């Protein structure tokens, strides 16, 4: 993950720790979140924090 901005790298690493999620899928999920409208990304973050 050399060259990635630190927050993006952390997001990829976090997704990669989920069961059944490999490096490539973690990258896809992270980039999907980056393309998601801010309110939807915030809703996802809020849902994660709430549990």
C-alpha positions as CSV (number, residue, x, y, z in Angstrom):
1,X,0.0,0.0,0.0
2,X,3.0,2.2,-0.5
3,X,2.1,5.6,-1.8
4,X,-1.5,5.6,-0.6
5,X,-2.7,8.5,1.6
6,X,-2.7,7.3,5.2
7,X,-6.4,7.5,5.9
8,X,-7.1,5.5,2.7
9,X,-4.5,2.9,3.7
10,X,-6.1,2.7,7.2
11,X,-9.5,2.2,5.6
12,X,-8.2,-0.6,3.4
13,X,-6.5,-2.3,6.3
14,X,-9.7,-2.0,8.4
15,X,-11.8,-3.6,5.6
16,X,-9.1,-6.3,5.2
17,X,-9.6,-7.4,8.8
18,X,-13.2,-8.4,8.1
19,X,-13.7,-12.1,7.7
20,X,-13.6,-13.2,4.1
21,X,-12.3,-9.9,2.8
22,X,-9.0,-10.0,1.1
23,X,-6.7,-7.2,0.0
24,X,-8.3,-6.7,-3.4
25,X,-11.9,-6.6,-2.0
26,X,-10.8,-4.3,0.8
27,X,-9.4,-1.9,-1.8
28,X,-12.6,-2.1,-3.8
29,X,-14.7,-1.4,-0.7
30,X,-12.5,1.5,0.3
31,X,-12.6,3.1,-3.2
32,X,-16.4,2.6,-3.2
33,X,-16.7,4.5,0.0
34,X,-14.5,7.3,-1.4
35,X,-16.9,7.7,-4.4
36,X,-20.0,7.6,-2.2
37,X,-21.7,10.8,-1.3
38,X,-20.5,12.3,2.0
39,X,-23.9,11.8,3.7
40,X,-23.9,8.1,2.8
41,X,-20.3,7.6,3.9
42,X,-21.2,9.4,7.2
43,X,-24.2,7.1,7.7
44,X,-21.9,4.1,7.3
45,X,-19.4,5.5,9.8
46,X,-22.2,6.4,12.2
47,X,-23.6,2.8,12.0
48,X,-20.2,1.4,12.7
49,X,-19.6,3.6,15.7
50,X,-23.0,2.9,17.1
51,X,-22.3,-0.9,17.5
